[in-house]
Amino acid sequence: MLRTVLCILAYAHGFQHQPAHRPRATQRSAAAATALPEILDLLAPYGSPALNVPTDVATKVDDAVRRLERDAPPAPLSALDGRWRVEYATAPSPSNGALGPVRGAAFQVVDSAARSYVNELTLFDALTVAVRASFEPRAADELRVTFEAIEVAAFGTRLFAKAFPPGVERTWCLTYTDAATRVVRAGVDGGRSVARDVGLLARDAGEAKDAYLFVLRRAD
């Protein structure tokens, strides 16, 4: 039970090794025509979100993602707006859309005008953990994210809410965006990590700004 509570409190560890920083895309490139279907086909046998992906398959996914990212043209910040479902993440639980062995439904809702977003993880269609955060552009293809609060609700009734301590931040590398798909590489990048603070992860886990890969698909 204690580990489950710590996992929930560490949910902010997500929206996180070789550099792969590229501009974003609003329209699918020629590479996307082949790489994106390949990525989705590779992940399909492992559910949504994809879990327990074998190392050899994860390597193939990463290779295909890098083809997708390569030379992707820029996209406006507004291209991030809306509700996105996490289909795959190399980050640890719960950022991968699961709490331990229990698969959930992970969504990210972005409001670029307000410079804010919410990460939501729902389990058993009943328990929802939501992390609220703000962000500011740091470079042409990067955002610096600050986690503000975590909320836990059951059947729509809030059970728990707590502000994060100062310094719980992440960097997002926005490596690919089109109308239906986003790719984000993210990491702690000098910020504070609750998961590391409570001993769930090694002190240097996820430190590089492109440490973890996320593949998201539009859900609205």
N, C-alpha and C positions, 0 to 999 in steps of 0.2 A: 504493500500500500504506500509506504514512504517513497519507494522508487517511482511509483506512478505519479504521486504528487510532484516530485522533483522534475519528472519528465514534462508535466504540464507547465510548471513554472519556467522550464527551460525551452519552451516552445519558441521563444524569440530567437533561439539559435539559428533558425532557418532564415530564409531570405535575407543564403550564402551562396600533372599540374603544370600544366604549361600555360603560359599566357595565351589568351584567345580573345583579346579585346578588339572588337570591330564595330563599326557604326551599325545602326539599326536599319531595318528595311520596312517599307510600307507595302511594296508589291513583291510578289514572289519572283526571285531571280531564276535563271536557268538551272542553277545548282539546286534550288529548292524543289524543282520539278522532279528530281530524282532522289535527292537526299532526304527530303521530308517524308515521302512515303516509305522509304527504307527504315527511317527511325521508328515510325509508327508500327511498321510490320515487325521490327525486332522486339518492340516492347509489348505488343499485343498479347503474347502468351502468358505474360506475368501480371495481368490485371490492370485496373485503373484505381489508384496509381500503381505503376509497376513496382513490385516488391520482389526481393530475393532474386534479383537479376544476376546470373552467373558472370564471373569476371570476364570471360571471353566475349559474351554478348555485350556487356557494358563497354568493353573496348571498341567493339564495332559501332555501338551507338555513339560514342565519343568521336570516333573517326568521321561518321556521317554528319554529326553536328558541326564539326570543324569545316566540312565542305559547305555546309549551310551558312556558316558564319563568314566564310571567306569572301571578302569584297562586297559584303552586303551594304547597300546604300543607306544614307541616313533616314531617320523618321522623326517626326515631331513628337514631343513629349505627350501630346494628346493621344497618340496611337496606343498608349498604355491604358487608357481609360476603359473602365468596365470590369466585368467579372470574368476571371480566368480560373480554370481548373488545373491543378498540379497533376500532370500525368506521369512525371518521373523526376526523381531527385536523388543525387548521390549523397546528400546530407543525411546525418543520422536521424533516427526517430526523435521527436515527432515531425520534424521538418519534411520527412519523406512521405507524409500522408498517412502515417500509422502511429499508434501508441504501443510500443513493444511489438508483439505479433499481431495486434488487432488492426486490420485495415480500416481506414476512415475515408472521408471525402474532404479533400483539402482545396480551398479556394482562396484566391486573392482578388480583392476588390480595390481598384485604383481610381482616385480622383485627382487628376493632374492639376486642375485649377486650384484645388485646396492644398496641393502638395501633401497628400495623405493617402493612406491605404490601410486595409484590414486584412490580416491573414486569418482564415477560419478553418478549423479542423472539427468535423462532426463525426461522432462515433455512434453507431447503432440508431441513427436517425433521432437521437435523443440528447446527447451531451455535446455541447459546442464549446470549444476553446477559441477565443478570439484575441488576437494581438493587434493593437492599434499603434500606428506609427506615422511619422512624418518623414519627408525627404526633401533634399535640395540637390540640384544638379551640381556635380563636381568637375565634370569634363564632358566632352561631346557625347561620350557613350557610357558615362558613369553617374550614379546617384549615391549620395551619402544618406543613409537611413538612420533615424533615431527612434528606438522603440519607446513608447510612452506608457502603455497600460496593457494589462492582461485581464480578460474577463472569462468567467466560466458560467455557462447557463445550462439548465436542463429543461427540455420541453418549452423553451422560450422564456423561462424564468431565471433571472440572474441569481447565481449562488455566491459569486465571489468576484471581486474586482480589486486590482492592486496596481499602483503605479510602479514602473521600473525605476531602479536607482539610476543616477546620472551615468552617462558613458556607455550605455548598452546600445551600440551602434554597429552598422554593417556597411559594406560597400557593395553595390550592385554594378556589375558590368553588363550592360544591355547589348548583347552581341547579335541578336536577331529579333526583329519584330515584323510581322505582317498582319493582315486583318484577322487571321485565325490562329496564329501561332506566335509564341514568344519563347526565346531562349535567354536565360539569365545565368551568369556565372557570378558567384557571390562568396563573401568571406568576412571574417571579423576585422581584419585589416587595421589592427591597433585599437579596436573597440573592446569593451568589456563583454564577456560571455557568461551568462548565468549558468549554462550547462557546465562550463569549465570551473566556475567558482564553487559549485556544489560537488564537484568531483565526478560528474557523469562522463566527462571527456578529458583527454589529456590537455595539459596546459597550453600546448601549441596547436591543438586541433582546429582546423578551419581558419588558420591565421591568414593565409594568402588571400588576396582579394578575389581571386578566381578559383578558390579551393573547391567549391561545390557547383555542380551543374543542375539546373532546373529546366524542365521542358513543360510549358503550359499551353493549354488550348482554350480558346474563347468559349465561355459558357453562357453568354447572354445574347 
